[in-house]
Amino acid sequence: MIENQSKIRVMDEKLASQVAAGEVVESPASIVKELIENSIDAGSSNIDIIVERGGKALVKVIDDGDGMTRDDAVLSIERHATSKLSNKYDLNNISTYGFRGEALPSIASVSDFKLTSTHKENDIGTEIILKGGKLIGVNECGTKRGTQVEVRSLFHNIPARKKFLKSDSVEFSKIEKIVLTAAISTPNIAYSFHHGKRLVIKIGKSNCLENRIHELFGSEFSEQLLNLEQSNDKEIRISGFVSRPGIKFNQRKQQYLFVNG
């Protein structure tokens, strides 16, 4: 008699994290997006982004937000750990970018990962180091308020994913689009963006969207735009800037759309 052996197996935690990472981490640009959104949710006034080789060698995001306590920093690298939800009813009142608790553990599972954070009410910070999702150490450190996440050697432990990354220039262009999008949607935050030693973007805080557009794209571009705003009695409001009649821009990459932004 031959016993039927189950073909279905429960994945170990490391493999499950690497598989889940495919939903969150598609490229260096997706890492930059997740980390910037975390920084915005943390109430940051300044966000610095540093990448090397289109983000394949390094992605580093530094902010001056609220920071995390040691306990929260350790929990942040656990799957489905989030500060945004406490029960199912909170799903109806989400006002933050992130809430699933998947970004950091997913990123850490496919890279050499270091998180450093100091809570706004603490003098001592926490440093957490992982390699390919494996926890290497949790240490105290002296850093200023805020959080710094450093991601190196993306997909070094998943060669099949690594080979699908594009050239450095293509990956850089995708990251630049992410940074520009974030900067437009949050004019109250100052940004800097370095690719290697080259400073790509550096802008201070702006008091309105119009000034932010002027700072990012220049006066020649911003002077060709019209400010439009429309609302109705159903609490729907549409606002933004469009090109003046007769003015055409050749590339769609200069179109930015935000919903509930």
C-alpha positions, 0 to 999 in steps of 0.5 A: 500500500502506498501512502499519499504524500502531501505535495503542499508544504508550508514555506519557512519564514525566510522563503515566505519573506522572499516570495512576498518581497516580489509584491513590494520590491520590484526595483530600486525605485520601488524601495525608494518609494516605500522608504520615502512614504515611511518618512512622510508618514513619520512627520519628516521635514527633511528627506535625503535620498542617496543612491549608487548605480541606479540604486542597485548598489545602494539606496539610502533614505535619511529623515528627521521624522519622529523616529522609533523606539528600540521596541518599535524598530525591532518590530518594524522588520517583522512581517505585518507589524504596523503602527497604522492599524489596531483593528479592522475599523481603522481600515476605513480611516487610513490617512497614511501611505503605508499600513500593511507592515510589509515594506521593511521586512520585504526589502530586508529579505532581498538585500543587505539592510541596515536601519538606524533610528532615534525616537524624538524623545530619546537620546540613544538610538537603535541600529538593526542589521540584517543580511538577506533577511537574517538578523545579524545584530541589534545595537544601541547607537548615537544618532540624531532624531529620525530614521536612516535606512540603508539598502545594499546589494539588492537581490544578491541572494536571488540571482533570478530577480537580479538579472531582470534589473535594467541598466543603471541609467534606466533604474536611475530615471525611475528613481528620479520620477519617484523623487519628483512625484514625492516632492510635488505631492508634499511641498511642505517637505525639503528634499535632496537627491544624490546619485553617487556624488552628483546632486540631482535635486535639492529643494527647500520647503515650499508654502504652496504647490505653485512654488514647488513646481517653479523650483523643480521645473523652472520658470519657463515651464511653470509660466505655461501652466494654468491653475484649475480648481473645481468641486461639487456638493459630494465632497469631490474636489479636483485641483491642479495645474495644466498647460495653457491652450496651444502649449504642448509638451512632448513627453507624458513623463511630465504628467503627475496625478494624485488621488486623495493627495 
